[in-house]
């Protein structure tokens, strides 16, 4: 019995001395519960909206103030013309536009009825529906407050209109997200084991004594996988178009360029993981577990980022998948050109250069 107790004690010592085991045992559950608890929500908070107020009278201003005072919406822009609505949506910052009709107050008092058009960006159908329901709730509450003091009730009519996805097809949301996840995980996993494989097979020494420079080794590892990942991307786009009837409103050439850029970014991230991992198993675990949860939860694929806590919103900025999903939805559903997605494109280019640079630096350290 003493031997058994001594053996168990020894195992405890081994576990407590191994920081990786302790992180898996205690760190991962804490991280996962925090991510799932804060990121997974059907509610919306601080959604950016714009206002087009044709009437610009006391009642419309009162309604706008009530909407602005709620925790659900942030009014970031006032539009003067209906022609500006499309460009506002294409920029991607605004998720909804409230369009108050001409002579709103006059119609409400004289005709006992006035209309507000609720235009929502339905590239994310769930968020669009939620936004419309929340606005309706605020309008109904205001209407009830006003009707308490009068005998003949006012009626504020809301006219929801879903932009870019009037039928609210969920496939319009899932195809860009699934395409991003597949390209991200497959590309990162393929390259994450490339350098660690060299170490385990004993061929790393050949690379160390060869005249090939570290940068050439890194690029050489990434280059073959670009073609394989591009084939994956082509298959996904073709299936999306012909099987799921996903529209491509924008340029196919721009879509191809952005897809290749994202693939290179994901491959560079995989190489970075490979340079900091000692074994293929560790590299696979980091690339699979370390990337899958953030890509699904923090990229805006399923859950709106604006509803997450501020720290998670900042973390989401460091995830390449977030920017690629914005690009995909812009090109495929909104038909935008490079002038509307140049910021996201520059961010992906910057991330790619950063990942490659860190990989080269880490590789140099291993040469010493």
C-alpha positions in Angstrom: 0.0 0.0 0.0 2.9 2.4 0.8 4.4 1.7 -2.6 1.1 2.5 -4.2 0.7 5.8 -2.2 4.3 6.6 -3.1 3.6 6.0 -6.8 0.4 8.2 -6.8 2.4 10.9 -5.0 5.1 10.7 -7.7 2.4 11.2 -10.4 1.1 14.2 -8.6 4.6 15.7 -8.6 5.0 15.0 -12.3 1.7 16.7 -13.1 2.4 19.8 -10.9 5.8 20.2 -12.4 4.5 20.0 -16.0 3.0 23.4 -16.8 1.5 22.2 -20.0 -0.5 19.6 -18.2 -1.7 22.1 -15.6 -2.8 24.5 -18.4 -4.8 21.7 -20.1 -6.3 20.7 -16.8 -7.2 24.1 -15.4 -6.5 26.8 -18.0 -8.4 25.4 -21.0 -11.7 24.9 -19.2 -11.5 28.4 -17.8 -10.7 29.9 -21.2 -13.5 27.9 -22.9 -16.2 28.7 -20.3 -15.3 32.4 -20.6 -15.3 32.3 -24.4 -18.6 30.4 -24.6 -20.2 32.4 -21.8 -19.4 35.8 -23.3 -19.3 35.1 -27.0 -22.4 32.9 -27.5 -25.4 35.1 -27.2 -28.5 35.8 -29.3 -28.7 39.3 -27.9 -27.3 42.4 -29.5 -25.6 45.4 -27.9 -24.1 48.6 -29.2 -25.0 47.9 -32.8 -24.0 50.7 -35.1 -27.0 52.2 -37.0 -27.7 55.3 -39.1 -30.7 57.6 -39.2 -32.4 59.2 -42.3 -34.9 61.7 -40.9 -36.9 63.3 -43.6 -39.2 65.0 -41.1 -36.7 66.3 -38.6 -39.3 67.3 -36.1 -39.8 67.1 -32.3 -41.4 63.6 -32.3 -38.8 62.0 -34.6 -36.0 63.5 -32.5 -37.7 62.1 -29.3 -37.9 58.6 -30.9 -34.2 58.9 -32.1 -33.2 59.9 -28.5 -35.0 56.9 -27.1 -33.3 54.5 -29.5 -29.9 56.1 -28.9 -30.4 55.9 -25.1 -31.0 52.1 -25.2 -28.0 49.8 -24.7 -28.8 48.0 -28.0 -27.9 50.7 -30.5 -25.3 53.3 -31.2 -26.2 56.0 -33.8 -23.0 56.7 -35.6 -24.3 58.5 -38.7 -27.0 60.9 -39.9 -27.9 60.4 -43.6 -29.4 63.3 -45.6 -30.4 61.4 -48.8 -31.8 58.0 -49.7 -29.1 57.6 -52.3 -26.5 57.4 -49.5 -28.0 54.4 -47.9 -26.4 51.8 -50.2 -22.9 53.3 -49.8 -23.3 53.3 -46.1 -24.2 49.6 -46.1 -21.3 48.8 -48.4 -18.8 50.4 -46.1 -19.9 47.7 -43.6 -19.9 49.9 -40.4 -23.7 50.3 -40.2 -26.0 47.3 -39.6 -29.3 49.2 -40.0 -30.8 52.4 -41.2 -34.0 53.9 -39.8 -35.8 56.0 -42.4 -38.5 58.3 -41.0 -41.0 59.5 -43.6 -41.6 63.1 -44.6 -44.0 65.0 -42.2 -43.8 62.2 -39.6 -45.3 64.3 -36.8 -47.9 65.9 -39.0 -49.1 62.5 -40.2 -49.1 61.0 -36.7 -51.2 63.8 -35.3 -53.5 64.4 -38.3 -53.8 60.9 -39.8 -53.1 59.1 -36.6 -50.5 57.0 -38.4 -46.9 57.5 -39.4 -44.3 55.2 -41.0 -40.7 54.2 -40.1 -38.8 52.1 -42.5 -36.3 49.7 -40.9 -33.5 48.8 -43.4 -31.2 46.1 -42.1 -28.0 44.4 -43.5 -29.3 40.8 -43.9 -25.9 39.3 -44.8 -26.3 38.1 -41.2 -30.0 37.1 -41.1 -30.2 36.4 -37.4 -28.7 39.8 -36.4 -31.0 41.5 -39.0 -34.1 39.9 -37.5 -33.0 40.8 -33.9 -32.3 44.4 -34.9 -35.7 44.7 -36.5 -37.4 43.2 -33.4 -35.6 45.5 -31.0 -36.5 48.6 -33.0 -40.1 47.5 -33.1 -40.1 47.0 -29.4 -38.8 50.5 -28.7 -41.4 52.0 -31.2 -44.2 50.1 -29.5 -43.2 51.2 -26.1 -43.0 54.9 -27.3 -46.4 54.4 -28.9 -48.0 53.1 -25.7 -46.6 56.0 -23.7 -48.1 58.5 -26.1 -51.5 56.8 -26.3 -52.0 57.0 -22.5 -52.8 60.7 -22.7 -55.1 60.7 -25.7 -58.5 59.1 -26.6 -57.7 58.2 -30.3 -54.5 56.1 -30.4 -51.5 56.9 -32.6 -50.1 54.1 -34.7 -46.4 54.0 -35.7 -46.1 51.6 -38.6 -42.7 49.9 -39.0 -41.7 48.6 -42.5 -38.8 46.1 -42.2 -36.7 45.6 -45.3 -33.8 43.2 -45.4 -31.0 44.4 -47.7 -28.9 42.0 -49.7 -30.8 39.0 -48.4 -34.5 39.7 -48.6 -35.5 36.0 -48.2 -33.3 35.7 -45.1 -31.5 32.6 -46.4 -29.2 31.3 -43.7 -26.8 29.9 -46.4 -25.8 33.5 -47.2 -24.3 33.7 -43.7 -22.9 30.2 -43.4 -21.1 29.9 -46.7 -18.6 32.8 -46.1 -18.1 31.5 -42.5 -17.6 27.9 -43.4 -15.3 28.8 -46.3 -13.2 30.9 -43.9 -13.0 28.1 -41.3 -12.0 25.4 -43.8 -9.3 27.5 -45.4 -8.0 28.7 -42.1 -7.8 25.4 -40.3 -6.7 23.3 -43.3 -4.0 25.8 -44.4 -2.7 26.3 -40.9 -2.6 22.6 -40.0 -0.9 21.7 -43.2 2.0 24.0 -42.7 2.1 23.8 -38.8 3.6 20.3 -39.0 6.1 21.1 -41.8 9.2 22.2 -39.8 8.4 19.9 -36.8 8.2 17.0 -39.3 11.8 17.8 -40.3 12.9 17.7 -36.7 11.2 14.4 -36.0 12.5 12.8 -39.1 16.0 14.0 -38.5 16.3 15.9 -41.7 16.5 19.3 -39.9 20.3 19.0 -39.7 20.4 19.0 -43.5 18.5 22.3 -43.6 20.7 23.8 -40.9 23.9 23.1 -42.8 22.5 24.0 -46.2 23.2 27.4 -47.9 19.5 28.1 -48.0 18.6 31.2 -46.0 15.9 31.1 -43.3 13.5 33.3 -45.4 13.9 30.9 -48.4 13.1 27.9 -46.2 10.0 29.6 -44.8 8.8 30.7 -48.3 9.7 27.2 -49.7 7.5 25.6 -47.0 4.5 27.8 -47.7 4.7 27.9 -51.6 3.5 24.3 -52.4 0.6 24.5 -50.1 -0.7 27.7 -51.7 -1.7 25.7 -54.8 -3.4 23.0 -52.7 -5.3 25.5 -50.7 -6.3 27.4 -53.9 -7.8 24.2 -55.2 -9.8 23.9 -51.9 -11.0 27.5 -52.3 -12.1 26.9 -55.9 -14.1 23.8 -54.9 -15.8 25.6 -52.1 -16.8 28.6 -54.3 -18.1 26.3 -57.0 -20.1 24.3 -54.5 -21.5 27.5 -53.0 -22.6 28.8 -56.4 -24.0 25.7 -58.0 -25.2 23.7 -55.1 -26.2 26.3 -52.5 -27.1 29.0 -55.0 -24.8 31.6 -53.3 -24.6 34.7 -55.4 -21.4 36.5 -56.3 -22.4 40.1 -56.9 -18.8 41.4 -57.1 -15.7 40.7 -59.1 -14.5 37.1 -59.3 -11.0 38.4 -59.9 -11.1 40.4 -56.7 -12.6 37.4 -54.8 -9.7 35.2 -56.1 -7.1 37.7 -55.0 -8.5 38.1 -51.6 -8.9 34.4 -51.1 -5.2 33.8 -52.1 -4.2 36.6 -49.7 -6.1 34.9 -46.8 -4.7 31.5 -47.7 -1.1 32.9 -47.6 -1.9 34.5 -44.2 -3.2 31.2 -42.8 -0.2 29.3 -44.2 2.1 31.9 -42.7 0.4 31.5 -39.3 0.8 27.7 -39.7 4.5 28.2 -40.3 4.8 30.4 -37.2 3.1 27.6 -35.1 5.5 25.1 -36.7 8.6 27.1 -35.7 7.5 27.4 -32.0 6.4 23.8 -31.6 8.8 20.9 -30.7 6.7 18.0 -32.1 4.0 17.5 -34.8 1.5 16.5 -32.1 2.0 19.9 -30.3 1.8 21.8 -33.6 -1.5 20.0 -34.5 -3.0 20.6 -31.1 -2.1 24.4 -31.3 -3.4 24.8 -34.8 -6.6 22.8 -34.2 -7.6 23.8 -30.7 -5.9 27.2 -30.6 -7.5 28.3 -33.9 -10.9 26.6 -34.1 -12.5 28.2 -31.1 -11.4 31.8 -31.9 -12.3 31.5 -35.6 -15.8 30.2 -34.8 -16.6 32.4 -31.8 -14.7 35.6 -32.3 -14.7 36.1 -36.1 -18.3 37.4 -36.3 -19.2 34.2 -38.3 -22.1 33.3 -36.0 -22.2 35.7 -33.1 -22.1 39.6 -33.5 -18.8 41.0 -32.3 -20.4 44.2 -31.2 -22.4 42.3 -28.5 -19.2 40.9 -26.9 -17.3 42.4 -24.0 -14.7 45.0 -25.0 -11.7 42.7 -24.3 -13.1 40.1 -26.6 -13.7 42.7 -29.3 -10.1 43.7 -29.1 -9.0 40.1 -29.4 -11.2 39.6 -32.4 -9.1 42.3 -34.3 -6.1 39.9 -34.2 -8.0 37.1 -35.9 -7.5 37.1 -39.7 -10.8 35.2 -40.2 -12.8 38.2 -39.0 -11.4 40.4 -41.7 -11.8 37.8 -44.4 -15.4 37.2 -43.6 -16.1 40.9 -44.0 -14.3 40.8 -47.3 -16.3 37.7 -48.5 -19.7 39.1 -47.6 -18.7 42.4 -49.2 -17.7 40.9 -52.5 -20.2 38.0 -52.7 -23.4 39.6 -51.3 -22.9 43.4 -51.6 -20.9 43.5 -54.8 -18.3 45.9 -53.4 -15.0 46.8 -55.0 -11.6 47.2 -53.5 -12.4 50.8 -52.5 -14.8 49.5 -49.8 -12.5 46.7 -48.5 -9.1 48.2 -48.8 -8.7 48.5 -45.0 -9.4 44.8 -44.4 -7.1 43.9 -47.3 -4.2 46.0 -45.8 -4.8 44.3 -42.4 -4.5 40.9 -43.9 -1.3 41.9 -45.7 0.1 43.3 -42.5 -0.7 40.1 -40.6 0.9 38.0 -43.3 4.1 40.0 -43.2 4.1 39.9 -39.4 3.6 36.1 -39.3 6.4 35.5 -41.8 8.7 37.9 -40.0 8.3 36.3 -36.7 8.7 32.8 -38.3 12.0 33.9 -39.8 13.2 35.3 -36.5 12.2 32.1 -34.6 13.9 30.0 -37.3 17.1 32.0 -36.9 17.1 31.4 -33.2 17.0 27.7 -33.8 20.0 28.0 -36.1 22.2 29.3 -33.3 
